[in-house]
């Protein structure tokens, strides 16, 4: 189990390493890279989105959500 701040830092670090400000990442890619479930990653990404640190891009219903890291 992660502390919320640790999970946020881990996700941000992973996204920085993968240049997610230019090339968005799928929730699954972030989850796998941070060794957490897709559901946990989505929860933490939504929290980061509320803080304006990441931004989701939805292509349509049933499509994967791509996540950008704000600069």
PyMOL Python script that loads the backbone (N, CA, C, O; Angstrom):
from pymol import cmd

cmd.read_pdbstr("""\
ATOM      1  N   UNK A   1       0.852  -1.189   0.000  1.00  0.00           N
ATOM      2  CA  UNK A   1       0.000   0.000   0.000  1.00  0.00           C
ATOM      3  C   UNK A   1       0.890   1.243   0.000  1.00  0.00           C
ATOM      4  O   UNK A   1       1.880   1.303   0.729  1.00  0.00           O
ATOM      5  N   UNK A   2       0.541   2.214  -0.806  1.00  0.00           N
ATOM      6  CA  UNK A   2       1.293   3.456  -0.918  1.00  0.00           C
ATOM      7  C   UNK A   2       0.646   4.540  -0.071  1.00  0.00           C
ATOM      8  O   UNK A   2      -0.574   4.569   0.089  1.00  0.00           O
ATOM      9  N   UNK A   3       1.467   5.426   0.466  1.00  0.00           N
ATOM     10  CA  UNK A   3       0.924   6.670   0.995  1.00  0.00           C
ATOM     11  C   UNK A   3       0.579   7.531  -0.200  1.00  0.00           C
ATOM     12  O   UNK A   3       1.238   7.454  -1.237  1.00  0.00           O
ATOM     13  N   UNK A   4      -0.437   8.340  -0.063  1.00  0.00           N
ATOM     14  CA  UNK A   4      -0.914   9.120  -1.209  1.00  0.00           C
ATOM     15  C   UNK A   4       0.195   9.994  -1.790  1.00  0.00           C
ATOM     16  O   UNK A   4       0.365  10.041  -3.008  1.00  0.00           O
ATOM     17  N   UNK A   5       0.956  10.690  -0.932  1.00  0.00           N
ATOM     18  CA  UNK A   5       2.002  11.581  -1.446  1.00  0.00           C
ATOM     19  C   UNK A   5       3.111  10.792  -2.139  1.00  0.00           C
ATOM     20  O   UNK A   5       3.674  11.255  -3.130  1.00  0.00           O
ATOM     21  N   UNK A   6       3.429   9.590  -1.615  1.00  0.00           N
ATOM     22  CA  UNK A   6       4.442   8.749  -2.260  1.00  0.00           C
ATOM     23  C   UNK A   6       3.984   8.309  -3.647  1.00  0.00           C
ATOM     24  O   UNK A   6       4.763   8.318  -4.600  1.00  0.00           O
ATOM     25  N   UNK A   7       2.729   7.928  -3.749  1.00  0.00           N
ATOM     26  CA  UNK A   7       2.187   7.496  -5.039  1.00  0.00           C
ATOM     27  C   UNK A   7       2.184   8.653  -6.028  1.00  0.00           C
ATOM     28  O   UNK A   7       2.526   8.475  -7.197  1.00  0.00           O
ATOM     29  N   UNK A   8       1.799   9.834  -5.566  1.00  0.00           N
ATOM     30  CA  UNK A   8       1.805  11.013  -6.443  1.00  0.00           C
ATOM     31  C   UNK A   8       3.216  11.277  -6.958  1.00  0.00           C
ATOM     32  O   UNK A   8       3.416  11.501  -8.151  1.00  0.00           O
ATOM     33  N   UNK A   9       4.188  11.250  -6.055  1.00  0.00           N
ATOM     34  CA  UNK A   9       5.580  11.499  -6.453  1.00  0.00           C
ATOM     35  C   UNK A   9       6.079  10.438  -7.425  1.00  0.00           C
ATOM     36  O   UNK A   9       6.772  10.754  -8.392  1.00  0.00           O
ATOM     37  N   UNK A  10       5.730   9.186  -7.173  1.00  0.00           N
ATOM     38  CA  UNK A  10       6.152   8.094  -8.048  1.00  0.00           C
ATOM     39  C   UNK A  10       5.579   8.277  -9.454  1.00  0.00           C
ATOM     40  O   UNK A  10       6.286   8.093 -10.445  1.00  0.00           O
ATOM     41  N   UNK A  11       4.314   8.633  -9.538  1.00  0.00           N
ATOM     42  CA  UNK A  11       3.665   8.832 -10.837  1.00  0.00           C
ATOM     43  C   UNK A  11       4.285  10.012 -11.570  1.00  0.00           C
ATOM     44  O   UNK A  11       4.589   9.911 -12.759  1.00  0.00           O
ATOM     45  N   UNK A  12       4.474  11.118 -10.883  1.00  0.00           N
ATOM     46  CA  UNK A  12       5.071  12.297 -11.518  1.00  0.00           C
ATOM     47  C   UNK A  12       6.478  11.981 -12.007  1.00  0.00           C
ATOM     48  O   UNK A  12       6.846  12.356 -13.121  1.00  0.00           O
ATOM     49  N   UNK A  13       7.266  11.297 -11.187  1.00  0.00           N
ATOM     50  CA  UNK A  13       8.633  10.931 -11.582  1.00  0.00           C
ATOM     51  C   UNK A  13       8.612  10.030 -12.823  1.00  0.00           C
ATOM     52  O   UNK A  13       9.387  10.242 -13.755  1.00  0.00           O
ATOM     53  N   UNK A  14       7.735   9.034 -12.836  1.00  0.00           N
ATOM     54  CA  UNK A  14       7.621   8.135 -13.989  1.00  0.00           C
ATOM     55  C   UNK A  14       7.237   8.914 -15.242  1.00  0.00           C
ATOM     56  O   UNK A  14       7.797   8.688 -16.315  1.00  0.00           O
ATOM     57  N   UNK A  15       6.285   9.826 -15.103  1.00  0.00           N
ATOM     58  CA  UNK A  15       5.839  10.610 -16.253  1.00  0.00           C
ATOM     59  C   UNK A  15       6.943  11.543 -16.751  1.00  0.00           C
ATOM     60  O   UNK A  15       7.076  11.747 -17.958  1.00  0.00           O
ATOM     61  N   UNK A  16       7.728  12.107 -15.848  1.00  0.00           N
ATOM     62  CA  UNK A  16       8.858  12.951 -16.260  1.00  0.00           C
ATOM     63  C   UNK A  16       9.883  12.134 -17.029  1.00  0.00           C
ATOM     64  O   UNK A  16      10.391  12.578 -18.058  1.00  0.00           O
ATOM     65  N   UNK A  17      10.187  10.943 -16.534  1.00  0.00           N
ATOM     66  CA  UNK A  17      11.159  10.067 -17.205  1.00  0.00           C
ATOM     67  C   UNK A  17      10.718   9.686 -18.615  1.00  0.00           C
ATOM     68  O   UNK A  17      11.553   9.467 -19.493  1.00  0.00           O
ATOM     69  N   UNK A  18       9.415   9.609 -18.828  1.00  0.00           N
ATOM     70  CA  UNK A  18       8.880   9.195 -20.126  1.00  0.00           C
ATOM     71  C   UNK A  18       8.356  10.368 -20.952  1.00  0.00           C
ATOM     72  O   UNK A  18       7.604  10.181 -21.909  1.00  0.00           O
ATOM     73  N   UNK A  19       8.760  11.574 -20.571  1.00  0.00           N
ATOM     74  CA  UNK A  19       8.459  12.788 -21.338  1.00  0.00           C
ATOM     75  C   UNK A  19       6.965  12.934 -21.634  1.00  0.00           C
ATOM     76  O   UNK A  19       6.566  13.213 -22.765  1.00  0.00           O
ATOM     77  N   UNK A  20       6.156  12.741 -20.604  1.00  0.00           N
ATOM     78  CA  UNK A  20       4.702  12.757 -20.774  1.00  0.00           C
ATOM     79  C   UNK A  20       4.134  14.150 -21.009  1.00  0.00           C
ATOM     80  O   UNK A  20       2.938  14.292 -21.263  1.00  0.00           O
ATOM     81  N   UNK A  21       4.965  15.174 -20.930  1.00  0.00           N
ATOM     82  CA  UNK A  21       4.458  16.506 -21.281  1.00  0.00           C
ATOM     83  C   UNK A  21       4.306  16.634 -22.796  1.00  0.00           C
ATOM     84  O   UNK A  21       3.535  17.466 -23.275  1.00  0.00           O
ATOM     85  N   UNK A  22       5.038  15.816 -23.549  1.00  0.00           N
ATOM     86  CA  UNK A  22       4.936  15.822 -25.017  1.00  0.00           C
ATOM     87  C   UNK A  22       4.234  14.582 -25.556  1.00  0.00           C
ATOM     88  O   UNK A  22       3.491  14.655 -26.535  1.00  0.00           O
ATOM     89  N   UNK A  23       4.471  13.454 -24.918  1.00  0.00           N
ATOM     90  CA  UNK A  23       3.927  12.178 -25.372  1.00  0.00           C
ATOM     91  C   UNK A  23       3.089  11.578 -24.248  1.00  0.00           C
ATOM     92  O   UNK A  23       3.643  11.030 -23.295  1.00  0.00           O
ATOM     93  N   UNK A  24       1.774  11.670 -24.342  1.00  0.00           N
ATOM     94  CA  UNK A  24       0.925  11.206 -23.240  1.00  0.00           C
ATOM     95  C   UNK A  24       1.032   9.695 -23.036  1.00  0.00           C
ATOM     96  O   UNK A  24       1.340   8.939 -23.957  1.00  0.00           O
ATOM     97  N   UNK A  25       0.770   9.291 -21.808  1.00  0.00           N
ATOM     98  CA  UNK A  25       0.842   7.883 -21.432  1.00  0.00           C
ATOM     99  C   UNK A  25      -0.542   7.354 -21.075  1.00  0.00           C
ATOM    100  O   UNK A  25      -1.385   8.087 -20.559  1.00  0.00           O
ATOM    101  N   UNK A  26      -0.764   6.079 -21.354  1.00  0.00           N
ATOM    102  CA  UNK A  26      -2.010   5.427 -20.958  1.00  0.00           C
ATOM    103  C   UNK A  26      -1.964   5.132 -19.458  1.00  0.00           C
ATOM    104  O   UNK A  26      -0.895   4.994 -18.865  1.00  0.00           O
ATOM    105  N   UNK A  27      -3.140   5.040 -18.874  1.00  0.00           N
ATOM    106  CA  UNK A  27      -3.240   4.693 -17.457  1.00  0.00           C
ATOM    107  C   UNK A  27      -2.520   3.377 -17.192  1.00  0.00           C
ATOM    108  O   UNK A  27      -1.814   3.248 -16.191  1.00  0.00           O
ATOM    109  N   UNK A  28      -2.690   2.399 -18.078  1.00  0.00           N
ATOM    110  CA  UNK A  28      -2.051   1.091 -17.928  1.00  0.00           C
ATOM    111  C   UNK A  28      -0.528   1.212 -17.907  1.00  0.00           C
ATOM    112  O   UNK A  28       0.131   0.555 -17.101  1.00  0.00           O
ATOM    113  N   UNK A  29       0.037   2.040 -18.781  1.00  0.00           N
ATOM    114  CA  UNK A  29       1.490   2.216 -18.821  1.00  0.00           C
ATOM    115  C   UNK A  29       1.999   2.803 -17.510  1.00  0.00           C
ATOM    116  O   UNK A  29       3.029   2.378 -16.986  1.00  0.00           O
ATOM    117  N   UNK A  30       1.275   3.774 -16.992  1.00  0.00           N
ATOM    118  CA  UNK A  30       1.662   4.404 -15.728  1.00  0.00           C
ATOM    119  C   UNK A  30       1.538   3.397 -14.587  1.00  0.00           C
ATOM    120  O   UNK A  30       2.426   3.304 -13.740  1.00  0.00           O
ATOM    121  N   UNK A  31       0.452   2.653 -14.564  1.00  0.00           N
ATOM    122  CA  UNK A  31       0.240   1.645 -13.519  1.00  0.00           C
ATOM    123  C   UNK A  31       1.356   0.602 -13.533  1.00  0.00           C
ATOM    124  O   UNK A  31       1.918   0.276 -12.487  1.00  0.00           O
ATOM    125  N   UNK A  32       1.673   0.085 -14.704  1.00  0.00           N
ATOM    126  CA  UNK A  32       2.733  -0.920 -14.814  1.00  0.00           C
ATOM    127  C   UNK A  32       4.082  -0.345 -14.400  1.00  0.00           C
ATOM    128  O   UNK A  32       4.850  -1.003 -13.699  1.00  0.00           O
ATOM    129  N   UNK A  33       4.371   0.879 -14.830  1.00  0.00           N
ATOM    130  CA  UNK A  33       5.645   1.512 -14.512  1.00  0.00           C
ATOM    131  C   UNK A  33       5.806   1.851 -13.045  1.00  0.00           C
ATOM    132  O   UNK A  33       6.927   1.936 -12.543  1.00  0.00           O
ATOM    133  N   UNK A  34       4.693   2.047 -12.354  1.00  0.00           N
ATOM    134  CA  UNK A  34       4.726   2.399 -10.927  1.00  0.00           C
ATOM    135  C   UNK A  34       4.361   1.217 -10.036  1.00  0.00           C
ATOM    136  O   UNK A  34       4.226   1.364  -8.821  1.00  0.00           O
ATOM    137  N   UNK A  35       4.203   0.045 -10.645  1.00  0.00           N
ATOM    138  CA  UNK A  35       3.911  -1.182  -9.904  1.00  0.00           C
ATOM    139  C   UNK A  35       2.665  -1.054  -9.023  1.00  0.00           C
ATOM    140  O   UNK A  35       2.695  -1.350  -7.829  1.00  0.00           O
ATOM    141  N   UNK A  36       1.571  -0.607  -9.642  1.00  0.00           N
ATOM    142  CA  UNK A  36       0.297  -0.505  -8.933  1.00  0.00           C
ATOM    143  C   UNK A  36      -0.816  -0.929  -9.874  1.00  0.00           C
ATOM    144  O   UNK A  36      -0.603  -1.069 -11.079  1.00  0.00           O
ATOM    145  N   UNK A  37      -1.991  -1.130  -9.327  1.00  0.00           N
ATOM    146  CA  UNK A  37      -3.120  -1.539 -10.166  1.00  0.00           C
ATOM    147  C   UNK A  37      -3.577  -0.368 -11.036  1.00  0.00           C
ATOM    148  O   UNK A  37      -3.291   0.792 -10.741  1.00  0.00           O
ATOM    149  N   UNK A  38      -4.277  -0.688 -12.093  1.00  0.00           N
ATOM    150  CA  UNK A  38      -4.823   0.344 -12.972  1.00  0.00           C
ATOM    151  C   UNK A  38      -5.799   1.223 -12.195  1.00  0.00           C
ATOM    152  O   UNK A  38      -5.857   2.435 -12.402  1.00  0.00           O
ATOM    153  N   UNK A  39      -6.558   0.608 -11.307  1.00  0.00           N
ATOM    154  CA  UNK A  39      -7.554   1.361 -10.534  1.00  0.00           C
ATOM    155  C   UNK A  39      -6.888   2.345  -9.576  1.00  0.00           C
ATOM    156  O   UNK A  39      -7.355   3.472  -9.413  1.00  0.00           O
ATOM    157  N   UNK A  40      -5.793   1.914  -8.942  1.00  0.00           N
ATOM    158  CA  UNK A  40      -5.057   2.813  -8.051  1.00  0.00           C
ATOM    159  C   UNK A  40      -4.428   3.941  -8.858  1.00  0.00           C
ATOM    160  O   UNK A  40      -4.486   5.103  -8.455  1.00  0.00           O
ATOM    161  N   UNK A  41      -3.828   3.605  -9.994  1.00  0.00           N
ATOM    162  CA  UNK A  41      -3.207   4.634 -10.831  1.00  0.00           C
ATOM    163  C   UNK A  41      -4.242   5.652 -11.288  1.00  0.00           C
ATOM    164  O   UNK A  41      -3.986   6.856 -11.255  1.00  0.00           O
ATOM    165  N   UNK A  42      -5.391   5.184 -11.707  1.00  0.00           N
ATOM    166  CA  UNK A  42      -6.454   6.102 -12.154  1.00  0.00           C
ATOM    167  C   UNK A  42      -6.891   7.021 -11.020  1.00  0.00           C
ATOM    168  O   UNK A  42      -7.096   8.216 -11.231  1.00  0.00           O
ATOM    169  N   UNK A  43      -7.034   6.473  -9.828  1.00  0.00           N
ATOM    170  CA  UNK A  43      -7.415   7.279  -8.661  1.00  0.00           C
ATOM    171  C   UNK A  43      -6.377   8.376  -8.408  1.00  0.00           C
ATOM    172  O   UNK A  43      -6.727   9.547  -8.258  1.00  0.00           O
ATOM    173  N   UNK A  44      -5.101   7.990  -8.360  1.00  0.00           N
ATOM    174  CA  UNK A  44      -4.047   8.969  -8.090  1.00  0.00           C
ATOM    175  C   UNK A  44      -3.925   9.986  -9.225  1.00  0.00           C
ATOM    176  O   UNK A  44      -3.670  11.163  -8.970  1.00  0.00           O
ATOM    177  N   UNK A  45      -4.103   9.553 -10.461  1.00  0.00           N
ATOM    178  CA  UNK A  45      -4.059  10.480 -11.594  1.00  0.00           C
ATOM    179  C   UNK A  45      -5.208  11.481 -11.530  1.00  0.00           C
ATOM    180  O   UNK A  45      -5.029  12.653 -11.861  1.00  0.00           O
ATOM    181  N   UNK A  46      -6.373  11.033 -11.110  1.00  0.00           N
ATOM    182  CA  UNK A  46      -7.497  11.963 -10.955  1.00  0.00           C
ATOM    183  C   UNK A  46      -7.207  12.981  -9.856  1.00  0.00           C
ATOM    184  O   UNK A  46      -7.558  14.154  -9.985  1.00  0.00           O
ATOM    185  N   UNK A  47      -6.570  12.535  -8.779  1.00  0.00           N
ATOM    186  CA  UNK A  47      -6.178  13.460  -7.712  1.00  0.00           C
ATOM    187  C   UNK A  47      -5.168  14.482  -8.239  1.00  0.00           C
ATOM    188  O   UNK A  47      -5.284  15.673  -7.949  1.00  0.00           O
ATOM    189  N   UNK A  48      -4.188  14.028  -9.004  1.00  0.00           N
ATOM    190  CA  UNK A  48      -3.193  14.932  -9.586  1.00  0.00           C
ATOM    191  C   UNK A  48      -3.835  15.887 -10.582  1.00  0.00           C
ATOM    192  O   UNK A  48      -3.396  17.029 -10.719  1.00  0.00           O
ATOM    193  N   UNK A  49      -4.858  15.432 -11.268  1.00  0.00           N
ATOM    194  CA  UNK A  49      -5.578  16.291 -12.205  1.00  0.00           C
ATOM    195  C   UNK A  49      -6.285  17.425 -11.468  1.00  0.00           C
ATOM    196  O   UNK A  49      -6.320  18.555 -11.956  1.00  0.00           O
ATOM    197  N   UNK A  50      -6.843  17.133 -10.306  1.00  0.00           N
ATOM    198  CA  UNK A  50      -7.492  18.170  -9.495  1.00  0.00           C
ATOM    199  C   UNK A  50      -6.496  19.232  -9.038  1.00  0.00           C
ATOM    200  O   UNK A  50      -6.867  20.381  -8.797  1.00  0.00           O
ATOM    201  N   UNK A  51      -5.225  18.837  -8.920  1.00  0.00           N
ATOM    202  CA  UNK A  51      -4.157  19.759  -8.526  1.00  0.00           C
ATOM    203  C   UNK A  51      -3.503  20.421  -9.743  1.00  0.00           C
ATOM    204  O   UNK A  51      -2.539  21.173  -9.602  1.00  0.00           O
ATOM    205  N   UNK A  52      -4.028  20.140 -10.931  1.00  0.00           N
ATOM    206  CA  UNK A  52      -3.530  20.685 -12.208  1.00  0.00           C
ATOM    207  C   UNK A  52      -2.080  20.282 -12.495  1.00  0.00           C
ATOM    208  O   UNK A  52      -1.329  21.046 -13.100  1.00  0.00           O
ATOM    209  N   UNK A  53      -1.692  19.084 -12.060  1.00  0.00           N
ATOM    210  CA  UNK A  53      -0.351  18.587 -12.333  1.00  0.00           C
ATOM    211  C   UNK A  53      -0.330  17.677 -13.554  1.00  0.00           C
ATOM    212  O   UNK A  53       0.691  17.563 -14.232  1.00  0.00           O
ATOM    213  N   UNK A  54      -1.450  17.034 -13.831  1.00  0.00           N
ATOM    214  CA  UNK A  54      -1.599  16.212 -15.034  1.00  0.00           C
ATOM    215  C   UNK A  54      -2.924  16.564 -15.683  1.00  0.00           C
ATOM    216  O   UNK A  54      -3.816  17.133 -15.053  1.00  0.00           O
ATOM    217  N   UNK A  55      -3.033  16.212 -16.958  1.00  0.00           N
ATOM    218  CA  UNK A  55      -4.267  16.510 -17.692  1.00  0.00           C
ATOM    219  C   UNK A  55      -4.675  15.297 -18.523  1.00  0.00           C
ATOM    220  O   UNK A  55      -3.863  14.767 -19.282  1.00  0.00           O
ATOM    221  N   UNK A  56      -5.924  14.853 -18.387  1.00  0.00           N
ATOM    222  CA  UNK A  56      -6.372  13.709 -19.185  1.00  0.00           C
ATOM    223  C   UNK A  56      -6.806  14.140 -20.579  1.00  0.00           C
ATOM    224  O   UNK A  56      -7.283  15.257 -20.783  1.00  0.00           O
ATOM    225  N   UNK A  57      -6.633  13.240 -21.522  1.00  0.00           N
ATOM    226  CA  UNK A  57      -7.154  13.448 -22.876  1.00  0.00           C
ATOM    227  C   UNK A  57      -8.035  12.253 -23.187  1.00  0.00           C
ATOM    228  O   UNK A  57      -7.560  11.122 -23.294  1.00  0.00           O
ATOM    229  N   UNK A  58      -9.297  12.512 -23.327  1.00  0.00           N
ATOM    230  CA  UNK A  58     -10.239  11.434 -23.629  1.00  0.00           C
ATOM    231  C   UNK A  58     -10.589  11.499 -25.110  1.00  0.00           C
ATOM    232  O   UNK A  58     -10.999  12.543 -25.618  1.00  0.00           O
ATOM    233  N   UNK A  59     -10.424  10.388 -25.787  1.00  0.00           N
ATOM    234  CA  UNK A  59     -10.685  10.339 -27.224  1.00  0.00           C
ATOM    235  C   UNK A  59     -12.122   9.958 -27.538  1.00  0.00           C
ATOM    236  O   UNK A  59     -12.571  10.133 -28.671  1.00  0.00           O
ATOM    237  N   UNK A  60     -12.831   9.456 -26.584  1.00  0.00           N
ATOM    238  CA  UNK A  60     -14.205   9.025 -26.811  1.00  0.00           C
ATOM    239  C   UNK A  60     -14.565   7.882 -25.894  1.00  0.00           C
ATOM    240  O   UNK A  60     -13.715   7.329 -25.196  1.00  0.00           O
ATOM    241  N   UNK A  61     -15.801   7.547 -25.906  1.00  0.00           N
ATOM    242  CA  UNK A  61     -16.289   6.497 -25.021  1.00  0.00           C
ATOM    243  C   UNK A  61     -15.612   5.160 -25.330  1.00  0.00           C
ATOM    244  O   UNK A  61     -15.531   4.741 -26.485  1.00  0.00           O
ATOM    245  N   UNK A  62     -15.135   4.512 -24.290  1.00  0.00           N
ATOM    246  CA  UNK A  62     -14.496   3.216 -24.446  1.00  0.00           C
ATOM    247  C   UNK A  62     -13.031   3.279 -24.832  1.00  0.00           C
ATOM    248  O   UNK A  62     -12.375   2.243 -24.942  1.00  0.00           O
ATOM    249  N   UNK A  63     -12.512   4.466 -25.036  1.00  0.00           N
ATOM    250  CA  UNK A  63     -11.104   4.626 -25.410  1.00  0.00           C
ATOM    251  C   UNK A  63     -10.253   4.770 -24.159  1.00  0.00           C
ATOM    252  O   UNK A  63     -10.750   5.167 -23.106  1.00  0.00           O
ATOM    253  N   UNK A  64      -8.982   4.450 -24.273  1.00  0.00           N
ATOM    254  CA  UNK A  64      -8.045   4.639 -23.170  1.00  0.00           C
ATOM    255  C   UNK A  64      -7.885   6.126 -22.887  1.00  0.00           C
ATOM    256  O   UNK A  64      -7.930   6.958 -23.793  1.00  0.00           O
ATOM    257  N   UNK A  65      -7.697   6.437 -21.615  1.00  0.00           N
ATOM    258  CA  UNK A  65      -7.409   7.825 -21.247  1.00  0.00           C
ATOM    259  C   UNK A  65      -5.902   8.009 -21.338  1.00  0.00           C
ATOM    260  O   UNK A  65      -5.137   7.225 -20.775  1.00  0.00           O
ATOM    261  N   UNK A  66      -5.485   9.038 -22.042  1.00  0.00           N
ATOM    262  CA  UNK A  66      -4.075   9.396 -22.130  1.00  0.00           C
ATOM    263  C   UNK A  66      -3.830  10.547 -21.163  1.00  0.00           C
ATOM    264  O   UNK A  66      -4.666  11.440 -21.023  1.00  0.00           O
ATOM    265  N   UNK A  67      -2.692  10.519 -20.503  1.00  0.00           N
ATOM    266  CA  UNK A  67      -2.383  11.515 -19.478  1.00  0.00           C
ATOM    267  C   UNK A  67      -1.150  12.317 -19.860  1.00  0.00           C
ATOM    268  O   UNK A  67      -0.098  11.756 -20.167  1.00  0.00           O
ATOM    269  N   UNK A  68      -1.295  13.639 -19.837  1.00  0.00           N
ATOM    270  CA  UNK A  68      -0.190  14.569 -20.060  1.00  0.00           C
ATOM    271  C   UNK A  68       0.289  15.104 -18.720  1.00  0.00           C
ATOM    272  O   UNK A  68      -0.506  15.297 -17.800  1.00  0.00           O
ATOM    273  N   UNK A  69       1.565  15.338 -18.618  1.00  0.00           N
ATOM    274  CA  UNK A  69       2.144  15.988 -17.449  1.00  0.00           C
ATOM    275  C   UNK A  69       2.247  17.472 -17.748  1.00  0.00           C
ATOM    276  O   UNK A  69       2.808  17.863 -18.772  1.00  0.00           O
ATOM    277  N   UNK A  70       1.709  18.305 -16.861  1.00  0.00           N
ATOM    278  CA  UNK A  70       1.827  19.754 -17.050  1.00  0.00           C
ATOM    279  C   UNK A  70       3.267  20.166 -16.820  1.00  0.00           C
ATOM    280  O   UNK A  70       3.951  19.617 -15.956  1.00  0.00           O
ATOM    281  N   UNK A  71       3.716  21.121 -17.587  1.00  0.00           N
ATOM    282  CA  UNK A  71       5.093  21.616 -17.441  1.00  0.00           C
ATOM    283  C   UNK A  71       5.197  22.552 -16.272  1.00  0.00           C
ATOM    284  O   UNK A  71       6.278  23.070 -15.990  1.00  0.00           O
TER     285      UNK A  71
END
""", "prot")
cmd.dss("prot")
cmd.show_as("cartoon", "prot")
cmd.util.cbc("prot")
cmd.orient("prot")
